[in-house]
């Protein structure tokens, strides 16, 4: 039997690869990882599916939280799109080091991602809860701002990793012939990075959809999201209702991933 190894990609400038021989320990590693996945992921999900195995539970769930689900989907799509655009521009500037403070911007986005959502929410309230800015604070726009503050680091780092795989000669050739910065970005860099942008959008969508820390603090009255509604109904709702709400949340999270997978498969087959 051929012995499996784990190969590390060389850093730029290195010619040799570094191999770590796993040997027979790979079976123990596989068993340990499989057991952890079973205990922490598979079993809890199966419990939710079994508890919610009733049509009446899903009917009640949609009746009591359908409006929140629709709002969450809309907020997540808008937030993920805004995160993808902002992360793309910041990632490009950081990757090309186009300005002096690129490292500070990169560190700031990572710091905000690591910062507690409670702190970010209170900061947004202190900044925007004023009569002159109520057109933002009293609308769902404050939720989108919270998403941008908390999760820009995700799309930012994905963009930087994607641009590192694109030959810089493509951008430089367009610059030589006189193409402007915005034209190069929209007609050359963005099309080459479309898979990375799609991945960044998916990550942003998932984090926006699941967010509860920032949203719970800043959402306007009557504009709660699906996670906030689930948290609210947990106090008095039945176990079957909460399980059905959680299963709906899982489906809403995986829906864009399934759609994009089908789209990419269809494009490959054409």
C-alpha positions as CSV (number, residue, x, y, z in Angstrom):
1,X,0.0,0.0,0.0
2,X,1.3,3.4,-0.9
3,X,2.0,5.6,2.1
4,X,0.1,8.8,2.2
5,X,1.8,12.1,2.9
6,X,0.7,15.6,3.5
7,X,2.5,18.1,1.3
8,X,2.8,21.8,2.1
9,X,2.9,24.3,-0.8
10,X,6.2,26.2,-0.9
11,X,6.4,29.8,-0.2
12,X,7.2,32.2,-3.0
13,X,10.8,31.7,-4.0
14,X,11.1,28.2,-2.6
15,X,11.6,25.3,-4.9
16,X,11.3,22.2,-2.7
17,X,8.1,21.0,-1.0
18,X,8.0,19.9,2.6
19,X,6.3,16.5,3.2
20,X,5.0,15.3,6.6
21,X,4.6,11.5,6.6
22,X,1.4,10.5,8.3
23,X,1.9,6.7,8.2
24,X,-0.6,4.6,10.1
25,X,-1.5,7.5,12.4
26,X,-3.7,8.8,9.6
27,X,-6.3,6.2,10.7
28,X,-6.3,7.4,14.3
29,X,-6.5,11.0,13.1
30,X,-9.4,10.2,10.8
31,X,-11.3,8.4,13.6
32,X,-10.8,11.2,16.0
33,X,-11.9,13.9,13.6
34,X,-14.9,11.7,12.6
35,X,-15.9,11.2,16.2
36,X,-15.7,14.9,17.0
37,X,-17.8,15.7,13.9
38,X,-20.4,13.1,14.9
39,X,-20.7,14.4,18.4
40,X,-20.6,18.1,17.7
41,X,-22.4,18.4,14.3
42,X,-24.2,15.3,13.1
43,X,-26.0,14.2,16.3
44,X,-27.3,17.7,17.3
45,X,-28.6,18.2,13.7
46,X,-30.3,14.8,13.8
47,X,-31.9,15.7,17.1
48,X,-33.3,18.9,15.6
49,X,-34.7,17.0,12.5
50,X,-36.3,14.4,14.7
51,X,-37.9,16.9,17.0
52,X,-39.3,18.9,14.2
53,X,-40.6,15.9,12.2
54,X,-44.1,17.4,12.1
55,X,-45.8,19.4,9.4
56,X,-47.7,21.4,12.1
57,X,-44.4,22.5,13.6
58,X,-43.2,24.0,10.4
59,X,-46.6,25.6,9.7
60,X,-46.5,27.2,13.1
61,X,-42.8,28.2,12.6
62,X,-43.5,30.0,9.3
63,X,-46.7,31.6,10.8
64,X,-44.8,33.1,13.8
65,X,-41.5,33.9,12.2
66,X,-42.0,34.0,8.4
67,X,-41.7,37.8,8.3
68,X,-38.5,37.7,10.2
69,X,-37.1,35.0,7.9
70,X,-37.9,37.2,4.8
71,X,-36.2,40.2,6.5
72,X,-33.1,38.1,7.4
73,X,-32.8,36.9,3.8
74,X,-33.0,40.4,2.4
75,X,-30.6,41.8,5.0
76,X,-28.1,39.0,4.4
77,X,-28.2,39.4,0.6
78,X,-27.7,43.2,0.9
79,X,-25.1,42.8,3.6
80,X,-23.1,40.1,1.7
81,X,-23.2,42.2,-1.5
82,X,-21.9,45.3,0.4
83,X,-19.3,43.2,2.1
84,X,-18.1,41.8,-1.2
85,X,-17.7,45.2,-2.8
86,X,-16.0,46.8,0.1
87,X,-13.8,43.8,0.8
88,X,-12.8,43.7,-2.9
89,X,-11.7,47.3,-2.9
90,X,-9.9,47.1,0.4
91,X,-8.3,43.7,-0.6
92,X,-7.1,45.2,-3.8
93,X,-5.6,48.2,-2.1
94,X,-3.9,46.0,0.5
95,X,-2.7,43.5,-2.0
96,X,-1.1,46.2,-4.2
97,X,-0.1,48.3,-1.2
98,X,-1.4,51.3,-3.1
99,X,-1.3,53.6,-0.1
100,X,0.9,54.1,2.9
101,X,-1.6,53.0,5.5
102,X,-2.6,49.7,4.0
103,X,-1.3,47.7,7.0
104,X,-3.3,49.9,9.4
105,X,-6.5,49.3,7.4
106,X,-5.9,45.6,7.3
107,X,-5.2,45.4,11.0
108,X,-8.3,47.5,11.7
109,X,-10.6,45.2,9.9
110,X,-9.2,42.2,11.7
111,X,-9.5,44.0,15.0
112,X,-13.2,44.8,14.4
113,X,-13.8,41.2,13.5
114,X,-12.2,40.0,16.7
115,X,-14.0,42.7,18.8
116,X,-17.1,41.7,20.7
117,X,-20.3,42.3,18.8
118,X,-21.7,43.9,21.9
119,X,-19.1,46.6,21.8
120,X,-19.7,47.3,18.1
121,X,-23.4,47.5,18.7
122,X,-23.0,50.0,21.6
123,X,-20.6,52.0,19.5
124,X,-23.1,52.2,16.6
125,X,-25.9,53.3,19.1
126,X,-23.7,56.0,20.5
127,X,-22.8,57.3,17.1
128,X,-26.1,57.1,15.2
129,X,-28.7,57.5,17.9
130,X,-29.3,61.2,17.4
131,X,-32.1,63.2,15.9
132,X,-30.0,64.3,12.9
133,X,-29.0,60.7,12.0
134,X,-32.3,59.0,12.8
135,X,-32.8,58.4,9.0
136,X,-30.1,55.7,9.4
137,X,-30.6,54.6,13.0
138,X,-34.3,54.1,12.7
139,X,-34.0,52.0,9.5
140,X,-32.5,48.6,8.6
141,X,-29.5,50.6,7.3
142,X,-28.0,50.5,10.8
143,X,-28.0,46.7,10.7
144,X,-26.1,46.8,7.4
145,X,-23.5,49.1,8.9
146,X,-23.1,46.7,11.8
147,X,-22.4,43.9,9.3
148,X,-19.8,46.0,7.5
149,X,-18.1,46.9,10.7
150,X,-18.0,43.3,12.0
151,X,-17.3,41.2,8.9
152,X,-15.3,43.2,6.4
153,X,-12.2,41.3,7.4
154,X,-13.7,38.1,6.0
155,X,-14.2,39.3,2.4
156,X,-11.1,41.5,2.7
157,X,-8.8,38.5,3.4
158,X,-10.6,36.3,0.8
159,X,-9.9,39.0,-1.8
160,X,-6.3,39.3,-0.9
161,X,-5.8,35.5,-1.1
162,X,-7.6,35.4,-4.5
163,X,-5.6,38.3,-6.0
164,X,-2.3,36.6,-4.9
165,X,-3.1,33.9,-7.4
166,X,-3.6,36.3,-10.3
167,X,-0.5,37.2,-12.3
168,X,0.3,40.9,-11.7
169,X,1.4,41.2,-15.3
170,X,-2.3,41.3,-16.4
171,X,-2.9,44.5,-14.4
172,X,0.4,46.0,-15.3
173,X,-0.2,45.4,-19.0
174,X,-3.5,47.3,-18.9
175,X,-1.8,50.1,-16.9
176,X,0.9,50.4,-19.6
177,X,-1.7,50.9,-22.4
178,X,-3.3,53.6,-20.4
179,X,-6.3,51.9,-18.7
180,X,-7.4,53.7,-15.6
181,X,-7.5,52.2,-12.1
182,X,-11.3,51.7,-12.0
183,X,-11.3,50.3,-15.5
184,X,-8.6,47.8,-14.7
185,X,-10.4,46.8,-11.6
186,X,-13.8,46.3,-13.2
187,X,-12.7,44.8,-16.6
188,X,-9.6,42.8,-15.7
189,X,-9.1,42.1,-12.0
190,X,-12.8,41.4,-11.0
191,X,-13.5,38.9,-13.8
192,X,-10.3,37.0,-13.0
193,X,-11.2,37.0,-9.3
194,X,-14.9,36.0,-9.8
195,X,-14.6,32.7,-8.0
196,X,-13.0,34.3,-5.0
197,X,-15.7,37.0,-5.0
198,X,-18.4,34.4,-5.1
199,X,-16.8,32.6,-2.2
200,X,-16.5,35.9,-0.3
201,X,-20.2,36.6,-1.0
202,X,-21.2,33.2,0.4
203,X,-19.1,33.7,3.6
204,X,-20.6,37.2,4.0
205,X,-24.1,35.9,3.5
206,X,-23.7,33.1,6.1
207,X,-22.3,35.5,8.7
208,X,-24.9,38.2,8.1
209,X,-27.7,35.6,8.2
210,X,-26.5,34.1,11.5
211,X,-25.6,37.4,13.2
212,X,-27.4,38.1,16.4
213,X,-25.0,40.1,18.6
214,X,-25.0,43.3,16.7
215,X,-28.5,42.9,15.3
216,X,-30.1,42.4,18.6
217,X,-28.8,45.7,19.9
218,X,-29.5,48.0,16.9
219,X,-32.5,46.6,15.0
220,X,-35.4,49.1,14.7
221,X,-38.7,48.2,16.3
222,X,-40.6,45.6,14.3
223,X,-37.6,44.8,12.1
224,X,-36.1,41.9,14.0
225,X,-34.2,39.2,12.1
226,X,-34.8,35.4,12.2
227,X,-32.1,34.6,14.7
228,X,-33.4,37.3,17.1
229,X,-37.0,35.9,16.6
230,X,-35.7,32.4,17.4
231,X,-34.0,33.6,20.6
232,X,-37.2,35.4,21.6
233,X,-39.5,32.4,21.0
234,X,-37.2,30.1,23.0
235,X,-38.6,31.5,26.2
236,X,-42.2,30.3,25.6
237,X,-42.1,28.2,22.5
238,X,-42.4,24.4,22.4
239,X,-39.3,22.3,21.6
240,X,-40.9,21.2,18.3
241,X,-41.4,24.8,17.2
242,X,-37.8,25.8,18.1
243,X,-36.4,22.7,16.3
244,X,-38.4,23.6,13.2
245,X,-37.1,27.2,13.3
246,X,-33.5,25.9,13.5
247,X,-34.0,23.5,10.6
248,X,-35.4,26.4,8.5
249,X,-32.4,28.4,9.5
250,X,-30.1,25.7,8.3
251,X,-31.9,25.4,5.0
252,X,-31.8,29.2,4.5
253,X,-28.1,29.1,5.2
254,X,-27.3,26.3,2.7
255,X,-29.7,27.6,0.0
256,X,-27.2,30.0,-1.8
257,X,-24.5,27.4,-1.7
258,X,-26.7,24.9,-3.5
259,X,-27.8,27.4,-6.1
260,X,-24.2,28.5,-6.9
261,X,-23.1,24.8,-7.0
262,X,-25.8,24.1,-9.6
263,X,-24.9,27.2,-11.6
264,X,-21.1,26.3,-11.7
265,X,-21.9,22.7,-12.7
266,X,-24.2,23.9,-15.5
267,X,-21.5,26.3,-16.8
268,X,-18.9,23.5,-16.8
269,X,-21.2,21.2,-18.8
270,X,-21.9,23.9,-21.5
